Amino acid sequence: MKVETIDYYFWMNSDWAYLGADRLEALAERWNIRVRYRPVDLPDVYSRTGGQQLSDRSPERQAYRVLELKRWCRKLGISINTQPAFMCPNADLASCIVIAADRQGLPVGALYKSILHAQWCQDRDISSERTLLDILRERGVDGDRLISLAKQDDIVDLYRRYTDEAVAAGVFGSPSYVFQGELFWGQDRLEMLEGAIQRTTRLADS
């Protein structure tokens, strides 16, 4: 029996990806769907799709982002710092660590959530190799080896490829989910993603 997949494009700085992470995992488990984790260079995606980084947005847009985050945190029962000490630092190494972990067959879902949690709940600098090494060790992972793998050309090339694939799929923000060629942007679209999966399953069973 064919196992369906969700291509999951996300930024390792994405507060919204953090808010949707557990629900995506639960959805995938309910429907026996494989999640293919695709960390992307979101500033590059923005530059190619007309997006703006947070620091470049108007004060009104920045203020509304905080308002929406607080609303969703209340709704989901999740607590984050909407203005962390290290706001959206360079996420390239963190992204490559997640890709390397995936290639090694490690539990990627738990790992990327730990890195997001470090930024948005613990005020830790995820652009710091030292911080990332500490996070990996806290998870019982051989951090020195994984960071060494993350720096290799094949992993860096894969990171660039995932970013290119995201743009080709129509992605312009994080998190984004692609199921059978259909794009869903934002953790607030997970219910619609599940609806598409449900319809596909009913058609397959009919």
C-alpha positions as CSV (number, residue, x, y, z in Angstrom):
1,M,0.0,0.0,0.0
2,K,1.4,3.4,-1.0
3,V,2.1,5.8,1.9
4,E,1.2,9.4,1.1
5,T,3.6,12.2,1.9
6,I,3.5,15.8,3.0
7,D,6.3,18.0,1.9
8,Y,6.9,20.3,4.8
9,Y,8.8,23.5,4.0
10,F,9.7,25.5,7.1
11,W,12.2,28.0,8.4
12,M,14.2,27.2,11.5
13,N,13.3,30.6,12.9
14,S,9.6,30.2,12.3
15,D,7.4,30.9,15.4
16,W,4.4,29.8,13.4
17,A,6.1,26.5,12.5
18,Y,6.6,25.9,16.2
19,L,2.9,26.6,16.9
20,G,1.9,24.0,14.3
21,A,4.5,21.4,14.9
22,D,2.6,19.1,17.3
23,R,-0.6,19.3,15.3
24,L,1.2,18.4,12.1
25,E,2.8,15.3,13.8
26,A,-0.6,14.3,15.2
27,L,-2.2,14.7,11.7
28,A,0.4,12.6,10.1
29,E,0.0,9.8,12.7
30,R,-3.8,9.8,12.3
31,W,-3.6,9.3,8.5
32,N,-0.4,7.2,8.4
33,I,1.3,9.9,6.2
34,R,5.0,10.5,6.0
35,V,6.2,14.0,6.6
36,R,9.2,14.9,4.5
37,Y,11.1,17.7,6.4
38,R,12.4,20.4,4.2
39,P,14.1,23.3,6.0
40,V,14.5,26.3,3.8
41,D,16.4,29.6,3.6
42,L,13.3,31.8,4.1
43,P,15.1,35.2,3.5
44,D,16.1,33.7,0.1
45,V,12.5,32.6,-0.5
46,Y,11.3,36.1,0.4
47,S,13.8,37.7,-2.0
48,R,12.4,35.6,-4.9
49,T,8.7,35.8,-4.1
50,G,8.2,39.4,-3.0
51,G,8.2,38.8,0.8
52,Q,9.6,41.0,3.5
53,Q,11.6,40.0,6.5
54,L,10.1,41.0,9.8
55,S,12.5,43.8,10.5
56,D,11.6,45.4,7.1
57,R,7.8,45.4,7.7
58,S,5.8,48.4,8.8
59,P,5.2,49.0,12.6
60,E,1.6,48.2,12.0
61,R,2.3,44.8,10.5
62,Q,4.8,44.0,13.2
63,A,2.3,44.9,15.9
64,Y,-0.4,42.7,14.3
65,R,2.0,39.8,14.1
66,V,2.4,40.0,17.9
67,L,-1.3,40.3,18.4
68,E,-2.0,37.2,16.3
69,L,0.7,35.2,18.0
70,K,-0.8,35.9,21.4
71,R,-4.3,34.9,20.1
72,W,-3.0,31.6,18.7
73,C,-1.0,30.9,21.9
74,R,-4.1,31.3,23.9
75,K,-6.1,29.1,21.5
76,L,-3.5,26.3,21.5
77,G,-2.4,26.6,25.1
78,I,1.2,27.2,24.0
79,S,3.4,29.8,25.6
80,I,6.2,31.6,23.6
81,N,8.1,34.8,23.9
82,T,6.9,37.0,21.0
83,Q,10.0,39.1,21.3
84,P,12.8,36.7,22.1
85,A,16.3,37.8,23.0
86,F,17.6,36.4,19.8
87,M,15.0,37.2,17.1
88,C,15.5,35.3,13.9
89,P,19.3,34.9,13.8
90,N,21.0,33.1,10.9
91,A,19.4,29.6,10.7
92,D,21.6,28.0,8.1
93,L,23.6,25.7,10.4
94,A,20.4,24.8,12.3
95,S,18.7,23.9,9.0
96,C,21.6,21.8,7.9
97,I,21.7,20.0,11.2
98,V,18.1,19.0,10.7
99,I,18.8,17.8,7.2
100,A,21.8,15.8,8.3
101,A,19.8,14.3,11.1
102,D,17.1,13.2,8.6
103,R,19.7,11.6,6.4
104,Q,21.0,9.7,9.4
105,G,17.5,8.4,10.3
106,L,17.2,10.4,13.5
107,P,13.9,11.6,14.9
108,V,13.7,14.9,13.0
109,G,10.3,16.0,14.4
110,A,11.6,16.1,18.0
111,L,14.9,17.7,17.0
112,Y,13.6,20.7,15.0
113,K,11.0,21.4,17.7
114,S,13.8,21.5,20.3
115,I,15.7,24.1,18.3
116,L,12.5,26.2,17.8
117,H,11.7,25.8,21.5
118,A,15.2,27.1,22.4
119,Q,14.7,30.3,20.4
120,W,11.0,31.0,21.2
121,C,10.8,29.8,24.8
122,Q,14.3,29.8,26.2
123,D,15.9,32.9,24.7
124,R,18.8,30.9,23.2
125,D,20.8,31.9,20.2
126,I,20.3,29.2,17.6
127,S,22.8,30.7,15.2
128,S,25.5,29.8,17.8
129,E,27.2,26.5,17.2
130,R,27.8,26.2,20.9
131,T,24.0,26.5,21.6
132,L,23.2,24.0,18.9
133,L,25.7,21.5,20.3
134,D,24.2,21.9,23.7
135,I,20.7,21.3,22.3
136,L,21.9,18.1,20.5
137,R,23.5,16.8,23.6
138,E,20.4,17.5,25.6
139,R,18.6,15.2,23.2
140,G,21.2,12.5,23.6
141,V,22.6,13.1,20.1
142,D,26.3,13.0,19.1
143,G,26.4,16.7,18.5
144,D,30.0,16.9,17.3
145,R,29.4,14.3,14.6
146,L,26.1,15.7,13.5
147,I,27.4,19.3,13.2
148,S,30.4,18.0,11.2
149,L,28.0,16.2,8.9
150,A,25.8,19.4,8.6
151,K,28.8,21.4,7.3
152,Q,29.5,19.0,4.5
153,D,28.9,20.1,0.9
154,D,26.2,17.5,0.1
155,I,24.1,18.7,3.1
156,V,24.5,22.4,2.3
157,D,23.7,21.6,-1.4
158,L,20.5,19.8,-0.2
159,Y,19.5,22.8,1.9
160,R,19.8,25.0,-1.3
161,R,17.9,22.4,-3.3
162,Y,15.0,22.3,-0.7
163,T,14.8,26.1,-1.0
164,D,14.7,26.0,-4.8
165,E,12.0,23.2,-4.6
166,A,10.0,25.3,-2.2
167,V,9.9,28.3,-4.6
168,A,9.1,26.0,-7.5
169,A,6.1,24.6,-5.4
170,G,4.8,28.1,-4.9
171,V,6.0,28.5,-1.3
172,F,6.4,32.1,-0.1
173,G,6.2,31.7,3.7
174,S,6.7,29.3,6.7
175,P,5.3,26.9,7.5
176,S,4.1,25.5,4.2
177,Y,2.7,22.1,3.4
178,V,2.4,20.5,0.0
179,F,0.1,17.5,-0.4
180,Q,-0.4,16.0,-3.8
181,G,0.8,19.2,-5.4
182,E,-1.6,21.4,-3.4
183,L,0.0,24.1,-1.2
184,F,-1.2,25.1,2.2
185,W,0.5,28.1,3.9
186,G,0.4,28.6,7.6
187,Q,-0.3,26.5,10.7
188,D,-3.9,27.9,10.6
189,R,-4.4,25.8,7.4
190,L,-3.7,22.4,9.0
191,E,-7.4,21.7,9.2
192,M,-7.8,22.3,5.5
193,L,-4.8,20.1,4.8
194,E,-6.4,17.4,6.8
195,G,-9.6,17.8,4.8
196,A,-7.7,17.3,1.6
197,I,-6.1,14.2,3.0
198,Q,-9.5,12.9,4.1
199,R,-11.0,13.5,0.6
200,T,-8.1,11.6,-1.0
201,T,-8.5,8.7,1.4
202,R,-12.3,8.4,0.7
203,L,-11.6,8.4,-3.0
204,A,-9.0,5.7,-2.7
205,D,-11.4,3.6,-0.6
206,S,-14.4,4.1,-2.9
